[in-house]
Amino acid sequence: MKLKNKYFLLRHGESLKNVKNFESCWPEKIRVPLTKKGEKQAREVVKNIKRKKIDLIFASDILRTKQTAEIVGKKLNLKPILDKRLREIGLGIFNGMSTSQFGDFWNQGRKLSPLDYYSNRFELAPPGGETYKEIESRLASFIKEIEKRYQGKNILIVSHERPLTLLEKAVHNYSLKKLVKIITEKKEIKTGEIRKL
């Protein structure tokens, strides 16, 4: 995808979810704010972001991303624009559960290779949740809309780990194999990290 704007991705700072190892998407069943460390990460990343001359901030409307975007926005004198398409993965019935409780859902009772496991995640949604294909589609729709509306802007996107990885996949047209390599080699965006799209 050829882009008319420059995009910078920021994953929210460390949150309660990251410390307690449970999943939290939409609707937010449990209040999941940033930790003190997460707030500090958001404040520290501003030094790096200031050099990017950001014109606009778009953020997921989930608490931890809103808090991160607000901390950054306050320092940059920009009001974040919230967009539901930047939300965390919709996990349906697994929302609020510990990560270990739902991992087997995509294995379908078998021990799958990482490639087969993530292939399932593109096609199979938990009840009330989303497939990776649906997530990638909503993120692609967000970028296409922003590309129609703006040109030559420096735009900060504040979202969540896997949605940001799927956004990179959509924009750079990564193969499933490349996506799996990024995930399994732990090269996804870290809490409080900024990177260019």
Phi, psi and omega in degrees: 000124178274128186253141179265348179242164173261130182244139175237132181260136176228123173275141180308158176292170179306136180235173178305323179300319181291327182279320185268353177058055173226168182260141178216116178235224182242135357289151181284100182286328182238139177289121184238081179278173171292149171279174176301319178297319179297320177296318179296318178301317181296319179293320183289326182291339180302323180304317180288321183290325183306324180291342183278351180052059184292133177265325185218147175238126172245140183217153169299149181270014178276144191314309185296327178281323177300314181298317179298312181297324180292319178299313180293314182300321180298317180290331182262000184059041178232138177268120179297142176259120183274139181220123183298335181292345180266008182296164173299162176305132176282111184260005176054237185295344180271358179300126179093351181273162176288149184305321183292340183286337185240354183304327183288343182306316184278343175284343178053043176078005180235163174267107185261157172291158177306322180297314180291322180300310182287332173299318177298323182293337177284336186250337190244122178253142172293155179309124180081003184248196184236154170273163174298328179299318180292321180294313179301321181294317180292326179289320177297321180295323177299308182299317181299320179294316180296321179297327178287325187276328186231159177213136177071020180263155171259115190240130177259130178246119180254116184211210189243163187309294186292319175303322178293324177295319179290331175293317176299319179300314182297315184289317184265002177056045177296146172284165176301320181300316180293319178300313180298321178298316179299315182291310185289332178270010176055046179257014178286163181298136182269165178300134178073010180267144174244140174213156180281141178280000000 
